[in-house]
Amino acid sequence: MRDNFTVTFWGVRGSRPVPGPDTVKYGGNTPCVQLQIGSRLLIFDAGTGICNLGQHL
């Protein structure tokens, strides 16, 4: 049997406020990539977007 997998991007163009002219329009979260394979959860590049993943979990 094959497990399905899902890729979720957290924090891309995030809305967590970070002061500065470069983040006024899109926010300042850095990416966090989640790969779900069956019941296994893998996290790649756990930037500040991991805050949103943590709230989800």
ABEGO torsion letter per residue (X at the ends): XBBBBBBBBBGBGBABBBBEAAAAAAEABBBBBBBBBEABBBBBGBBAAAAAAAAAX
